[in-house]
Amino acid sequence: MSELSKKEKDIITRIDKYLYENKITNDCLVQLIELCGGYLNLKTIPNYAKDNNLSYNGVKKTRNIINLFNIKFVIDNH
Protein backbone atom coordinates (compact mmCIF):
# COMPACT_ATOMS: atom_id res chain seq x y z
CA MET A 1 0.00 0.00 0.00
CA SER A 2 1.08 3.56 -0.51
CA GLU A 3 2.47 5.86 2.16
CA LEU A 4 -0.06 8.00 4.03
CA SER A 5 0.00 11.74 3.50
CA LYS A 6 0.67 14.09 6.44
CA LYS A 7 -3.02 15.00 6.50
CA GLU A 8 -4.03 11.33 6.62
CA LYS A 9 -1.55 10.66 9.43
CA ASP A 10 -2.97 13.63 11.35
CA ILE A 11 -6.51 12.27 10.92
CA ILE A 12 -5.46 8.84 12.23
CA THR A 13 -3.74 10.46 15.22
CA ARG A 14 -6.84 12.56 16.02
CA ILE A 15 -9.13 9.52 15.77
CA ASP A 16 -6.80 7.50 17.99
CA LYS A 17 -6.70 10.26 20.61
CA TYR A 18 -10.49 10.71 20.50
CA LEU A 19 -11.15 6.99 20.88
CA TYR A 20 -8.71 6.69 23.79
CA GLU A 21 -9.92 9.77 25.68
CA ASN A 22 -13.64 9.16 25.22
CA LYS A 23 -13.75 5.45 25.99
CA ILE A 24 -15.86 4.56 22.96
CA THR A 25 -18.02 1.43 23.33
CA ASN A 26 -17.35 -1.79 21.48
CA ASP A 27 -20.64 -1.34 19.61
CA CYS A 28 -19.46 2.02 18.33
CA LEU A 29 -16.09 0.60 17.30
CA VAL A 30 -17.80 -2.24 15.41
CA GLN A 31 -19.96 0.31 13.58
CA LEU A 32 -16.83 2.29 12.64
CA ILE A 33 -15.22 -0.87 11.25
CA GLU A 34 -18.41 -1.63 9.28
CA LEU A 35 -18.49 1.93 7.94
CA CYS A 36 -14.87 1.75 6.79
CA GLY A 37 -15.44 -1.71 5.34
CA GLY A 38 -18.34 -0.33 3.34
CA TYR A 39 -16.23 2.49 1.91
CA LEU A 40 -13.51 -0.02 1.00
CA ASN A 41 -16.02 -2.56 -0.38
CA LEU A 42 -14.09 -4.97 1.83
CA LYS A 43 -14.86 -8.65 1.28
CA THR A 44 -13.16 -11.93 2.03
CA ILE A 45 -11.64 -13.57 -1.03
CA PRO A 46 -14.29 -16.36 -1.18
CA ASN A 47 -17.15 -13.86 -0.87
CA TYR A 48 -15.64 -11.55 -3.48
CA ALA A 49 -15.09 -14.49 -5.85
CA LYS A 50 -18.69 -15.69 -5.41
CA ASP A 51 -20.20 -12.21 -5.78
CA ASN A 52 -18.21 -11.56 -8.97
CA ASN A 53 -18.35 -15.07 -10.48
CA LEU A 54 -14.56 -15.47 -10.28
CA SER A 55 -12.28 -18.22 -9.02
CA TYR A 56 -10.54 -17.90 -5.66
CA ASN A 57 -7.10 -18.05 -7.33
CA GLY A 58 -8.15 -15.57 -10.00
CA VAL A 59 -9.12 -13.08 -7.30
CA LYS A 60 -5.86 -13.67 -5.38
CA LYS A 61 -3.79 -12.98 -8.48
CA THR A 62 -5.67 -9.98 -9.88
CA ARG A 63 -7.16 -8.01 -6.98
CA ASN A 64 -5.86 -5.78 -4.17
CA ILE A 65 -5.54 -8.20 -1.23
CA ILE A 66 -4.80 -7.10 2.34
CA ASN A 67 -4.32 -9.09 5.50
CA LEU A 68 -6.45 -7.69 8.33
CA PHE A 69 -6.96 -9.48 11.66
CA ASN A 70 -5.18 -12.51 10.11
CA ILE A 71 -7.85 -12.77 7.39
CA LYS A 72 -7.26 -11.96 3.72
CA PHE A 73 -9.63 -9.37 2.27
CA VAL A 74 -10.16 -7.83 -1.14
CA ILE A 75 -10.36 -4.03 -1.42
CA ASP A 76 -12.44 -3.04 -4.43
CA ASN A 77 -13.57 0.55 -3.98
CA HIS A 78 -13.02 1.99 -7.44
C-alpha positions in Angstrom: 0.0 0.0 0.0 1.1 3.6 -0.5 2.5 5.9 2.2 -0.1 8.0 4.0 0.0 11.7 3.5 0.7 14.1 6.4 -3.0 15.0 6.5 -4.0 11.3 6.6 -1.6 10.7 9.4 -3.0 13.6 11.3 -6.5 12.3 10.9 -5.5 8.8 12.2 -3.7 10.5 15.2 -6.8 12.6 16.0 -9.1 9.5 15.8 -6.8 7.5 18.0 -6.7 10.3 20.6 -10.5 10.7 20.5 -11.2 7.0 20.9 -8.7 6.7 23.8 -9.9 9.8 25.7 -13.6 9.2 25.2 -13.8 5.4 26.0 -15.9 4.6 23.0 -18.0 1.4 23.3 -17.3 -1.8 21.5 -20.6 -1.3 19.6 -19.5 2.0 18.3 -16.1 0.6 17.3 -17.8 -2.2 15.4 -20.0 0.3 13.6 -16.8 2.3 12.6 -15.2 -0.9 11.3 -18.4 -1.6 9.3 -18.5 1.9 7.9 -14.9 1.8 6.8 -15.4 -1.7 5.3 -18.3 -0.3 3.3 -16.2 2.5 1.9 -13.5 0.0 1.0 -16.0 -2.6 -0.4 -14.1 -5.0 1.8 -14.9 -8.6 1.3 -13.2 -11.9 2.0 -11.6 -13.6 -1.0 -14.3 -16.4 -1.2 -17.2 -13.9 -0.9 -15.6 -11.6 -3.5 -15.1 -14.5 -5.9 -18.7 -15.7 -5.4 -20.2 -12.2 -5.8 -18.2 -11.6 -9.0 -18.4 -15.1 -10.5 -14.6 -15.5 -10.3 -12.3 -18.2 -9.0 -10.5 -17.9 -5.7 -7.1 -18.1 -7.3 -8.2 -15.6 -10.0 -9.1 -13.1 -7.3 -5.9 -13.7 -5.4 -3.8 -13.0 -8.5 -5.7 -10.0 -9.9 -7.2 -8.0 -7.0 -5.9 -5.8 -4.2 -5.5 -8.2 -1.2 -4.8 -7.1 2.3 -4.3 -9.1 5.5 -6.4 -7.7 8.3 -7.0 -9.5 11.7 -5.2 -12.5 10.1 -7.9 -12.8 7.4 -7.3 -12.0 3.7 -9.6 -9.4 2.3 -10.2 -7.8 -1.1 -10.4 -4.0 -1.4 -12.4 -3.0 -4.4 -13.6 0.5 -4.0 -13.0 2.0 -7.4 
